[in-house]
Amino acid sequence: MKVYKYRSVATNILDRDIKTFSANQFFAPKFETLNDPFEATFNELLSNTLAQWKNLTLASYDLEQRLQDVFKYKDKVGIFSLSKTYDSTQMWAYYASDHEGYCIEYDLQKLKDLTKNKDFSKELDVQYSDHIPTLEYKDLKDGAIYQKMFGMKTLLWKHEQEIRLIFDHSSLKNHHPSAITAVYFGTKANNELIKLFQDHFANRDICFYKMILNKSKRQMERVLHRELKRKASYDLSKTNFSVIKHQDNAVVENYYIHMKDDLSQNELLNFAKAFKGKYCYKPSNLNFFNTSEIADLIGRYPLNEEDYIKYAEAYTAAVDFSSDEFISEFPYKDFRYKELKNHS
């Protein structure tokens, strides 16, 4: 999913932001800096329902303590606010220097990468209502308290279509270089601003768009201005390969790749570096096969004797996440494989 951050071109803000983007970072500010003055306004029924707490599994003291922990968390939490849309006229006017500014497009999944920010807590889809949210004791048990505290705004802000990323601490956060996928420039943005971004993003896969006004439809539209490509030492398009399977968990990715061309060890290492640079944003293991016919065996355990031999002979090489300089050749041609072959 793509999400968007509108930014001003005020000199002090722009200079700071360019440095942050170049360092592959973003800033998650404190809760108190958010723009809706009515946020975190509650009818706190907790203090009036102590009698009810005595009937709960947790003692009233435990619930009170949990509530205090939540409010302490509120004081240190970092919140990165984003939008689901890049074509909001109001947001271009309000956040992007009256259409003279720009808007950054992010890959949402890559902003939530725990390998870059271990304090990422949750993603909230902001809800809009003019009714003051009521904080009740049950909210402490089912987690709804976080939505009510950090994910509620008045209807006045509904046009923002906001998504919030919640971090345990307010600070600069890191992301993979590929997390920024495009930059949109406002209808009044000047050429100097566009050139500034093109210079700083010269070696990335990124698109630059210019916003225009479609007067007949009375809406804003994007027009591709320029597309840049990262300079890679190895051209992946010259190699015939396909991804058989991709596994992704919180800390590592596993790719299972059918190599249809015969590559030398050095060529395979260069391929692995280029592949990781283009497709991987977490530590990644690359597993190479000479056929895709073993797809149904990937992840299966245990393998019977026939399948073990089949898998071992197809599994030609591996490059793990810890090093791009070492290849393990035929990892499954181990003692068991040799024993099975001798008896087959």
N, C-alpha and C positions, 0 to 999 in steps of 0.2 A: 504494500500500500504506500502511496506517495502522500506526503504531508508538507505543509508550507509555512514559512516564517517570513513575514513582511518586515522590512527594515528601512530605517531612516538614512538619509545621506548627510545629516549634520556632521560636520568635520570630525568632532571628537568621537562620535559614535562609529562613523565609517572607518576611520583609521584603526580603532580597536577591533572592529568586526573583521576587517581584512586580516589582521594578525591572527585572530582566533580561527578563521576559516583555513588559513594557510597551515596552522598547526593541527588541523583536523580535530577541532574542539568546538564545544558550545557551552554556554553558561546557563546553569539552572538557578535562577534567583530565589530568594526567600519568599515564603507565602505572603508576607506583609506587603510586598511590592506589587501584588496583583491589582488589576485596574478596576474591579467592581467593588465599591466601598461596602456593599451589602453582603459580601461573601463572609462565610463563617458566622453568620448571625443565626442563632438558634433559639428556639423555645426549649431550654434545657430542663426536661422533665425529671432528670435523674435526681436532682436535689429534693424533689417533692415526692419521690416514690420509694423512699427507704423502706417503708413497710412492706412493699411488694418484693423487695430484694431478698428478704428473709426466707421467702418461699422458693428462691432459685437455688440451683446446684452450687453456684459460687456464693460465698458470703458477701454481705454488703461491702465489707472492707475491701475485698478483692476487686469488686466492680468499681468502687471509687478509685482504687489504686490504678486500675486499668485505664480509667478515664483520665486521670492525671498524666499517665504515661503518654496517652494520645495527644494531650494538649502540649506536653513537652516536645513531642515529636513535631508538632505543628511549628514550633519556634525554630527548629533546625532544618526542616525539610527543604529540598530544592525542587522547583517545579518548572519544567520546560513546556511552554505553551505553544501549540501549533494549530494550524487550520487545515481543514479538509479541502479547501478551495483556494485557487490562485487568482480567481477572477471576480473577487468581491470589490465593487466600487467603493464601498464604505471603508474597507480595510486598506485599500490603496491610498485613500485620502487621509485616514487617521494615523496609520502606522508607517507609511512609506512616503513621507514628505510630500503629501498632496500629489501623488503620481510621479514625482521626480526620483523616487527611490527604487528599491528592487525587492524581490521575493526569492528566497532560497527554497528549492525543492529537495526534500530528503526522502530516503528510503526508510520508512518507519522501523522496519525490523532491525535494521543495522544500528539504529539509535538505541535499541533496547539490548544490545549485545552485552551479556554479563562478563565476557572476557575483557571488555574495555572498561566497564563500570560495574564493579561488584555491588555497589549500593543501589542499583536500579531496583525499585520496589514494585511499581505497578503502572499500568496504563489506564487512564480514565477518559471516557467519553463524556464531555460536559453536558449536563442536563440543564434546561432553562425553565424557570418558573418564577412567578412573582409571589408565590406562597413561601413564607419563611419555613425552611426545613425544620422539622421537629426531631430532635435528638432523643432517642429513647434507649432504655437499658438494653433492649434486644439488639440494637445496632452494634453494641460492643461485642456481641457473640457471633454475629453473622458477617461482620466486616463492612456493613453498610455505612458505618460511621465515616469511612474514608471518602466515599462518594459524596456524602452530605457535607463534609468539611472542605474537600478539595475539588469537588466536581459538580458544584451547583452555582449557577449565575442567574441573574434576573433576565426576563424576556428581552430587555433592551439590547442584550448582547447576542441574541440568537443568530444573527447573520454571520457571526464568526465561525460557527461550526467547529468548535474547539475540541482538540484532543490534548490531554496533559500527560506528560511523563513525570512520574513521581520518583524522586531519589531521596535516600536517607539523609543526605547532606547537601546544602547549597554550596556549589563550587563549580569550577570548570570541569566539564566532562569530555571524555575522548570518544572518537568514533573512527571507523575505518575510512580511508580516503574516498572510497566508492560510495559512501553514504550520501554525499551531495551529488545529485544526478542532474540538476538543471538550475539555471538562474533566469528569472524573469525580470525584465526592466520595464518600469512604468511608462506610460504614454508620453510623459514629459522628461524622461531620463535623457541625459546628454551623452554624446559619443565618448567623452572622457571617462565617464563611469563604466561604460561597456568595455572600453579598452583596458581599464584598470583590472577588471575581473578576468578578462581574457589573458592578460599577462600573468596573473597570479594562479590561474588554473590551466596553464599552458600544457601541462603533461598529465591531463586527466581525461577520462571518458565523461564528457559533460556537454549538455546542450544549452545554448543561450537563446532566449525568446524575447521578442519585443511585444508588449501589449499594445493593441490598437482598439479604437472604438468602432464598433459596428453600429452605425447610426440607424440603419433600417431595422435591426433587431433590438436596438437600445441595450446593448450589452458589450462587455469587454471580451476580446478574443486574443489568442496568442498567435504569433507568426515566428517561425524559426528564423533566427538571425544567423547563427553559426553553430556548427557541431565540431567539437574537438575530440581527438582520439589520443589515448595514452601511448607513448612511445615504448614499444616492447622489444626486447632483445631477440625474441623468437616469434615468428609469425604463425599463430595457431591455425590460421586458415589454410596453410600449406600441408597440414597433417590431417589424415583421414581418421577420425575417431568419433566415438559416441559415448555418452554417459549412460551406463547400464542402470545404475542406482545411485541415489544420493540420500545419505542419512545425516540429520542435523539434530544435535542436542544442545544443551545450554553452553557447553564449553568447547566442543570440537565438532568438525564436520568430517564425514567420510564419503569419498567419491570412489565409485567403482567404474572404471573406464575401459571400454573395448578399443584397443589400439589396432587399427586396420592396416597400418603401415609398419614396416620393420625399421626401428630406430636404433642407433648405437646408444651405448650407455650415456655418453655425453649429450647426444641429442635428446634423450629421454629426460635428463636432468634439466636441460634448457626448456623443454616442453613443460615440465612440472612447475618451474619457476613462473613461466608465462601464464600457465593455467591458474595457478594460485593468485597471481597478480590480477587476473581478469575476473575470476569467478568466486574467489574465497575471501571472506571477511573475518573468519575465525581461524584459529589454528586448525589445519586440515591435513588429513591423511589421504594420499592418492594411491589407489590400488589398480594395477594394470593387468588386463587379461587379453589373451589372443583370440577369444571368442565371446559372444554374448549368450551362448547356450547354457551357461552356468548361472544365469540370473536367478533361477529359483533356488539355488544352493546358497546364495549369499545370506549370511546371518542364520542359516540353519545349523542346529547343534543337537546331538552329535550327528556327524555324517557317517553313513555306512561305508563299507570298504570300497565299493565301486565308485560311490560319489566322492569319496576322499581322493582317490586317484585322479578322477576326472577334474576335480577342483584344483588339485595341486599342479596338474599339467597345463591348466588354463591360466593359472595365476602366475604371471611372468615376472612381476616386479612390484615393489612398493616404495614410496617415498613418504616418510611419516612427517608429522607436524613439527618435530624438533629440529629437523635439518633439511635443507634443500641441496645439500652437497653429497648425500649418501643414498645409494640405491640398494635395497635388499632384493636380490634376484631369486625367483622361484621360492618364496617364503614357506610354502607348504611341502616342498620336497625335503622333508625332514626324515628323522629316523623311522617314524611310522610309515611314511610313504615308501621308503626303501624296503621296509619289511613286508609291506603289502605287495609290492611289485615282485619281490622274490618268491612270494607264495601264490602269485596269480598265474 
